[in-house]
Amino acid sequence: MRANVGDRLLVHGRTVGHHDRIAEVVEVLGPEGTPPYRVRFEDGHETVMSPGPDTVVRPPEPA
């Protein structure tokens, strides 16, 4: 997986009742765009994560 600052990570819910979550990549901590990433979720929560196979990288939408 590779991502850039500004990309969005779509984290799919793994179990029934858990919704998909979207996080914006605010810092790439790995070499050449690889994890881990510092991300900010829609509720403002920030964390460092290494996304799993249930995550999809989406580039920022054009303005």
PECORHU-V605090 format. One record per residue. N is the residue number from 1. RES is the residue in three letters. PHI is phi as a letter, one per 30 degrees, with the letter a starting at -180 (NA if undefined). PSI is psi in whole degrees, 0 to 359 (* if undefined). Layout:
# PECORHU-V605090
{{N & RES & PHI & PSI} {N & RES & PHI & PSI}}
This chain:
# PECORHU-V605090
{{1 & MET & NA & 138} {2 & ARG & b & 140} {3 & ALA & b & 161} {4 & ASN & b & 160} {5 & VAL & e & 133} {6 & GLY & j & 339} {7 & ASP & d & 158} {8 & ARG & c & 140} {9 & LEU & c & 123} {10 & LEU & c & 110} {11 & VAL & c & 110} {12 & HIS & d & 140} {13 & GLY & d & 137} {14 & ARG & d & 335} {15 & THR & b & 164} {16 & VAL & e & 133} {17 & GLY & j & 346} {18 & HIS & c & 122} {19 & HIS & d & 161} {20 & ASP & d & 148} {21 & ARG & b & 150} {22 & ILE & c & 133} {23 & ALA & b & 143} {24 & GLU & c & 135} {25 & VAL & d & 119} {26 & VAL & c & 345} {27 & GLU & a & 135} {28 & VAL & c & 120} {29 & LEU & c & 346} {30 & GLY & c & 167} {31 & PRO & d & 141} {32 & GLU & h & 40} {33 & GLY & i & 9} {34 & THR & c & 161} {35 & PRO & d & 161} {36 & PRO & d & 165} {37 & TYR & b & 143} {38 & ARG & c & 126} {39 & VAL & b & 157} {40 & ARG & b & 121} {41 & PHE & d & 167} {42 & GLU & e & 333} {43 & ASP & d & 3} {44 & GLY & j & 349} {45 & HIS & d & 132} {46 & GLU & c & 145} {47 & THR & a & 167} {48 & VAL & c & 130} {49 & MET & b & 152} {50 & SER & c & 98} {51 & PRO & e & 148} {52 & GLY & c & 192} {53 & PRO & d & 350} {54 & ASP & c & 14} {55 & THR & c & 141} {56 & VAL & b & 135} {57 & VAL & d & 130} {58 & ARG & b & 127} {59 & PRO & d & 160} {60 & PRO & d & 146} {61 & GLU & d & 139} {62 & PRO & d & 145} {63 & ALA & d & *}}
